[in-house]
Amino acid sequence: MADAAADQKWLHAGRVGRPHGLDGSFLVADPSPQLLEAAEKVVLAGLERVIERRAGHARRMILRVEGCADRDAAVALQGQELLVDRAYAPALEQDEWWAEDLEGCAVRDGERHVGTVARLLALPSCEVLEVERPGGGDALLVPLVSDAVRMVDLEQGEIDIDLEFLGEE
């Protein structure tokens, strides 16, 4: 279970933030509410744990999980990734993807290879793909907007972008 993040069964649902109260509850940093509200269990520190308490709201979620019974236990888990089984994930709308599904996709502009998606970043204005270029150098940030992204093909593991729109031509 320790390598759960690499397994496509698991989706990132947030990180353990600071403790909340004395009972082992904690704030969730960068929560994915749609995953955490539906899940019965999370993988945390390599162990599958039952969610015993949910509180707060979508932007300020509070959880307590099995095996985390006091404030010291919550402090010990701070910073750990929360993973949720993909089976709990709600259906996505057209043109919506889980970050894990985009990471590793080849990025191209037509026939020209541009790089590989390293990760999805949530910026204030929109989400962007961080694309590592062959040979290194600065990463290319591609906003997930229709003018920049022509097509996402998860089956082929490819994303077609418009470099001219991005000012790269």
N, C-alpha and C positions, 0 to 999 in steps of 0.2 A: 504494500500500500504506500510505501515511502515515495515511490516515483509516480504518484497518482496524476500529477500535473502533466506528465508526458503522455498519459493514456487518454485517448480521445473520448473516453467515457465521462471524464470529469470536466466541469466548467468552473472558471474562477468566479467566485461570488463575493469577494471582498477580503479584508484582512482584519485580524483582531486589533482593535484600537485600545484606548485606555479603559481601565475598569470603570464600572458604573455601579456604585453601591458596594455592599459587603458580601453579597450572596454568590459571587462568581460571575455575575453578569458583566458584559463589556459592550462598548460601542463598536460598531462595525465601520472601519475605514473603507472608503470607496465601495459602498455596498451595491450589489446587483439585486434590488428589491424583488424583481419578478422571480428570481431563483430562490432567494431566501424565504420568501413568503410561501412558496409551494413545497419546499423541501421538508422532509421529516428528519433527515440526517445530513451532516456535513462531514467532510474529511478535514481534520485539523491536527497538525503535528503528526501526520502519518497514521492517525487512527480515525475510524469511522465513529462518530458520536451523535447521539440523539439530541435534537434541539428540544430543550426543556422549557424555555421561556422566550417569547418574542414581545418586544415593546417598542415604543417610539413610533416613528413614521419613516417613509421611504428614504428620506435624506439623512435621517438620524436614527438608524436602526440599533436596537439593543437586543443582544442574545445572551442566553445562558445555555451551555451545553453540558451533556453528561460528563462527569469527571472533573468538572470545574466548579467546586463547591464554595470557594471563598475568594476574597479579593487577591490574596497572594497567588492563587492558581491562575486568576485572570491576568495578573501582571506577568507571570511566567510565560503565558501564551502570546503576549503582546507582539505584534508584527507578523505573526504566523498567517499563512494564506488559508482562506476558507474555500473548499471545493465542494461542489454539489454534483450529484449524479445527473447526467444528461437526461435521464428518464423523467426527472422532475421539471425539466425546462418547458416553458410554454411554447406553443407554436409561434414562429416568427412571421411577421408580415413580409410581403414581397420586398426585396431590396433591403432586408435586415439579415445580419449575420452575427454569430458569436465570434468574438475576437480570436478564440482558439482555432476556429475554422479558417480564418484569413492568414494567420501566422504561418510562414513558410511558403505561401503561394508565390509563384513566379510573377513578376510584374513586367509588362511589355507595353510598347507603343507600336501597335501594328505588329510588324515582324521584328522590331528592334527590342532586344532584351535590355531592360532597365535595371533590374535587381530582384531582391527577394524581400517580402514583408517580414520585418523583424517583430513588429508589434503594432497594436492599435492603441492610439493615444486619445484620451478624451480632453479636448481643449474647450475653453469657454464657448467658442462660437460653433464648433462642430467636432466630430471625430475625424482623426487623420490616420493614414497608414504611414508608419515609419519604414521607409524602404532602404535597405542596405544596398549600396551600389557595388558592382564587381570591382575588385581592386581597392576597395576601401574609400576613403574620403568622407565628406559630409553626407549624412543620410538625406534622402529626398522625402519631404513631407507632402503627402497627397491627401487633400481633404476629400472626405466621402460625400461628394456632391456630384450630380449628374454631369456637370460640365467637365469635371476632372476625371471621373471614372466612367468609361464607356460600358464595361461589362465585367462581371465577376462570374467565373465558372469554377465552382468548388470541385466539381467532378474531375476537371482537368487540372485543378490547382493553379489557375491562371487568372490574372487581373489585367485588363487592357485599360491603359490610361492615355490621356492627351497631354503630352509634354509641351506642346505649343501653348495650351491653355495655362499651364503651370509656369510659363515663361522660361522653359528650359531649351527651347529651339533657337 
